[in-house]
């Protein structure tokens, strides 16, 4: 018997791969250019949080892009379910991933500290 955590990780990995394909296949070039950094499935596999790379996206544009992603979530979910052979896809909730920007800011701070020494 496979550990439930391993099954969840496998499903998460499959979701992530299919999600990237689905986003790239969108006819909206603005959305198709977005990069998903992570897909986090809830334990029951009914909900998924999708983190989108925020680099190169102005903070003023993020709400508009999230709205467009929400509108496209039906198509994206259908694509994922069909590609994976799932009866239904989880409900997709999109968020911008701020961790990459935070890491870049910390790297810049550490570089400045190193220069000051």
N, C-alpha and C positions, 0 to 999 in steps of 0.2 A: 504494500500500500504506500502510495506517495504521500509525503508530508503535505498538509494543506498549505503551508507557507511556500513550498516549492511550486505547487500548482498555481498559486496566486502569482508568484514571480514569473512563471512561464506565460501565464495569461497576460500579465503586464507587459512582458517583452513582445509578445505577439501583437498586442494592442498598439504598442509604440511603433513597431515596424509598419503595420497597416495604416496607422494614423499619418505617418510621414508620407506614405504613398497617396493617401486620400487628399491631404492638403496640397501636395504637389500637383494633383490632377484637377484642382479647382480651376474654373475658367477665369476667375478673378485673379489677375496677376499680382495684385497687392497681397492677397491672402496666400496665394501659391508660393510667394517668396518668403513667407514666415517659416521659421524653423522651430519645431517642437524639441524641447530639451529633455522632457520626461513625461511619462504617463503613469499616474498613480491610481491604481484600482482600489476601491473600497473593498472591504472584506467579503461582502456578499456579491461582488462583481456587478452591482447594478448602477454604480456611479463611478466616474473616473474624473480626476482632476488632471488637466493637460497644462503643462507649463510651456510657455512660448518664450523664446529668446527675445529679450527686450533691447539688445544692442542694435543700434541703427534705427530705432523707433522712437520718435519724439514723444515725451510724456503727454503732450496735448493730443496726440493721435491714438493713444492706447485705448481709450474708451470707445472710440469709433470702430477700431479694428476688432475689439472684443464683441461689439454688437454685431458686426458682420460675421464673425466666427460663430456666434450664437445662431444666427439665421442659417448658416451653412451646416450646422451640427446635424440636421436631419440627413442630409446627403452623406456627410462624413460617417455618421453612424451606420447608415445602410451599406456603404462601401466596406466598412470594417466587418460588419456581420456577414456579408456575402463572401468576402475574401477569406474569412476565418471559418466559415461554415457554422457560425453561431446563429441561434434562433433570433436573437436580438442583441444589439450592442448596448453597452452601458450608457447612461445619460452622461453627456460630456459637458464638463465645466472648465472653461478656459481662463487662465490667469497668466500674467507676464511674470517671468522668472527674473527676480531682482538680484539673485545671488551672484550672477556673473558680473554685474555692474559693481556690486559691493566688493567682490574679490579684486576687480581692477582698481578700485579706489584704494583698497588696502595695499596692493602692490605698489601703487604710486607713492603712498605715504612711506612705506618701507624703503623705497628707492631714495626718497628725499632724506630720510634719516641716515641712510648709508652714505649719501653724498656729504652730509653735514659733519660726519665724523672725520 
